[in-house]
Amino acid sequence: MTVTMNASDRIDLTGICPAEDAEILLQHLLAHSDAAIDWRGCETAHSAVVQVLMAARRAMLGTPAGTFIRVFVAPALARRSEFDLP
C-alpha cells in the first residue's frame, strides 16, 4: 500500500503510487478534511493520483523523491490556484 493514513492525521504517499491508489487517497481525503499530504517518499504517481492531488488542494509536505514528479508535478500543484475559475 503506497497511500496510508498516518497516526498523526497525515496522509503518506510512498514508493510508486498506482492508479488503484487514487480511490484510497480520495477516501482518506474525504474522511480527514484537515489532513496534510506527505509525499517525500513518493517516487512516482499515476495520473489518476495526481488528479486527486490537484483537486484536493491540500498542504503538500516536503519534496517528492522521484525526479519526474518533483520536476513536473510539484510545480503544477504549487500553481494550481492559477487555474481556479471565478
N, C-alpha and C positions, 0 to 999 in steps of 0.2 A: 504494500500500500504506500503510495507516494504522497497522498494527501491525508494528513492526520490532524486531529484536534488536540492541541497541547493542553496540559492541565492548567496552564495559566491563561486560558481563554485566548489562545493564539492558534491560527491555522498554519501548519508547517507544510511546505512543498519541498520534497527531496527527490533527488535522482531524476529519472526520466518519467515525466507525467504523461501517461497515455490518454487518449480520448475518453476512455471509461471513467477517468478521474474527474472529468468536468462535472458530472452529475453529483459525485461525492462532494466536490468543492462547493457546488451550489447549495447542497443540503446543509453543509456546515455554515455557510454564509447566511442562509435563511434562519437557522436555529440560533445563531450567535451574532446579533446585529452590530455589536461593537468590536468584534474580533479583528485584530490586525492579521496580516498575512506575512509570514516569514518565508522568504524564498531564497535565502542564502545558500541552501543546499540543492537548489533546483538546477539541474544540468540542461534540461530542455523540456518543453511542454508542447503538447499537441495544440493546434489552433483552437480547438474547442475549449481547452483550458484557458488559453489566452483570451478568448472571447468572454468567458465568465469573469476573468480578472478585469477586463476592460469595463464590463457592465457593473461590476461590484463597487468600484470607486472607493476601495478601502486603502488604508495605510499599508504600504509595502515596506517591510523591514529588510534593510541590507541590500546587497548587490547579489544577483543570481550567480551561481558558479559557472554556468555554461556560457561560452563566448557568444553564440548566436543570440541567445535570449538577453544577455547583458548588452550587446551592441545594438540590437534592433527592437526588441520588445520593451525593455526597460524605458528607453526614451519615449516610446509611444504611450506607455502608461503614464509617464511623467507629464505629458502634454495632452492628456485625454480631455481636459476641460476645454481645449480649443475647439472640440467637436460638438460641444453642447449646443442644442437648439434652444431658442428662447421659449 
